[in-house]
Amino acid sequence: MSESRLAALWHNFLGESPTWYKQTIIGFLLLNPILLGVAGPVVSGWALIAEFIFTLALALRCYPLQPGGLLAIEGILLGLADPHSVYHEAEANFEVILLLMFMVAGIYFMKDLLLYVFTKILLNVRSKKVLSFLFSIVSALLSAFLDALTVTAVLIAVGVGFFAVFHRVSSGAALDDTQHDHTQDAGIDPSSLDDIETFRAFLRSLLMHGAVGTALGGVCTLVGEPQNLLIATVAGWDFQTFFMYMAPITMPVLACGLITCVLLEATGLFGYGAPMPDKVREVLVDFDAAQQASATQRSRAKLVVQAAVAIILVFALAFHLAAVGLIGLLVIVLLTAFNGVTDEHEIGHAFQEALPFTALLVVFFAIVAVIHEQHLFTPVIESVLAMSSEMRPAMFFLANGLLSAISDNVFVATVYISEIDAALKAGEIDRAEFDRLAIAINTGTNLPSVATPNGQAAFLFLLTSALAPLIRLSYGTMVLMALPYTVVLTTVGLAAVMVNL
């Protein structure tokens, strides 16, 4: 093969990613078979997890689907997991896949209403502390009764909308220029560079407050997170029972989380505290005025339809009339039918945001299958079950939190609840201890897991969204900004578990 062809192949491999990144991925692929032969499948499995986390950590260098997918394929070829196991992991999480496919696309068709509402909020609430508190508590309330990924999709749509508006104006484009490329800063007026960086920091902090809010609210109710429903099903708890059992831990955590939000904005630590630049506010005021002035009967009718469908959405989700993804499909049908969106390609744009992440999630299930088949978490589970009954709730909380931050909280909850259910049926623990341990599992998988994007699907969705590169939100930045929340949620949650359980 000629040198020029080799150079072309090298250039095509992972595209424009840095050379050192490409070399690292190739190094991983070469190392794994050697590790399997020398150290065995357990060591090789843990190495695969670390390598996959590396691809997530550098998501801004290369979307994790490609390098992570190569690692997952190699893991299957090496026999660390069976393709059928990957299918079963995806099948078990089919509701989440449906949600990503249809609900996120449904939110796309509501972006005009969302941008209108949040523009009013941003322009009328001038205090960054109050605004951050509102983002956090509203996200918590919505996540408790709806779904964290749906709420995150709303936040992403709003963030992209605001950033695009200011980017257009800073680049000299018209306010209504929807074809403007807001991913490139080359055309920005030099006098606006500082403002756009400050605006990025402003949006980063708001989005992180909102993302953590989804965890604060999601832990409280049976429907807040997928693993909550799984745990409640095994335990036989209804909505009210679940809430009452969790409240002694979740309510103090919620209060301390909201206090942390305000303190972070007041101190400006860990990347928080950036205000909205005056120039950005002026642009958004002009944008709002222009939107009002250019409003037609047809555009107003679209907002009315979107508002009506939003009410239907909240009602359907609150009463769980169908799977969340199917409700999302309902939203798509209603909004496109009544707002005149009938072109196939125009509809296709709505799916661009969610489908890459959906594919990445299935790749993630392959890594989870490796964890499952190689029993990588079994030693941790067995060591915790071997402890005294007084120590178990606290240790379950910490073990679930640690493992969830590494892998996936739904998988961890599935493994642990199955283990204690088996222990209950075998007579090793009584029903009272089963309930205490189930509470520890639920709070453990939901709270300390905010430490990394791996542990929270909403965090991972935000990290790999179109918004993350726009506001320079990398894996490392997310971990740093989540750190104070991680400390507070883990400390307060652990103390509440020790006192109440």
Secondary structure, DSSP 8 states (H G I E B T S, - for coil): --HHHHHHHHHHTTTTS-HHHHHHHHHHHHHHHHHHHHH-HHHHHHHHHHHHHHHHHTTTTS-THHHHHHHHHHHHHTTSS-HHHHHHHHHHTHHHHHIIIIIHHHHHTTHHHHHHHHHHHHHH---HHHHHHHHHHHHHHHHHHS-HHHHHHHHHHHHHHHHHHHHHHHTT--TT-TT--TT--TTS-GGGHHHHHHHHHHHHHHHHHHHHHHHHHHTTSTTSSHHHHHHHHHHT--HHHHHHHHHHHHHHHHHHHHHHHHHHHHH-GGG------HHHHHHHHHHHHHHHHT--HHHHHHHHHHHHHHHHHHHHHHTT-S-HHHHHHHHHHHHHHHTT---HHHHHGGGTTHHHHHHHHHHHHHHHHHHHHTTTTHHHHHHHHTS-TTTHHHHHHHHHHHHHHHS-HHHHHHHHHHHHHHHHHTTSS-HHHHHHHHHHHHHHHHSGGGGSTTT-HHHHHHHTSSHHHHTT--HHHHHHHHHHHHHHHHHHHHHHHHHH-
